[in-house]
């Protein structure tokens, strides 16, 4: 059953009048709400930890070749010292 079937017609008329009335909120309430909306909210620790991050490494081809040669020399030196 709906609420309108259980509510007397006189009360329904009053409810409709009240729901259609435009009521302005107090200015202090509007100012407080607007300042709370304008201020940035700091994320919680959990929200901060769950944010994705990216690491970008930019290498030139010459630097990549140098890095590969350096790693090869390091592996050879480690191999020679382990024998």
Secondary structure as the mmCIF struct_conf table of DSSP 4:
data_model
#
loop_
_struct_conf.conf_type_id
_struct_conf.id
_struct_conf.beg_label_comp_id
_struct_conf.beg_label_asym_id
_struct_conf.beg_label_seq_id
_struct_conf.end_label_comp_id
_struct_conf.end_label_asym_id
_struct_conf.end_label_seq_id
HELX_RH_AL_P HELX_RH_AL_P1 UNK A 3 UNK A 6
BEND BEND1 UNK A 7 UNK A 7
HELX_RH_AL_P HELX_RH_AL_P2 UNK A 9 UNK A 20
HELX_LH_PP_P HELX_LH_PP_P1 UNK A 24 UNK A 26
HELX_RH_AL_P HELX_RH_AL_P3 UNK A 27 UNK A 38
BEND BEND2 UNK A 39 UNK A 39
HELX_LH_PP_P HELX_LH_PP_P2 UNK A 40 UNK A 44
HELX_RH_AL_P HELX_RH_AL_P4 UNK A 45 UNK A 50
BEND BEND3 UNK A 51 UNK A 51
HELX_RH_AL_P HELX_RH_AL_P5 UNK A 61 UNK A 82
#
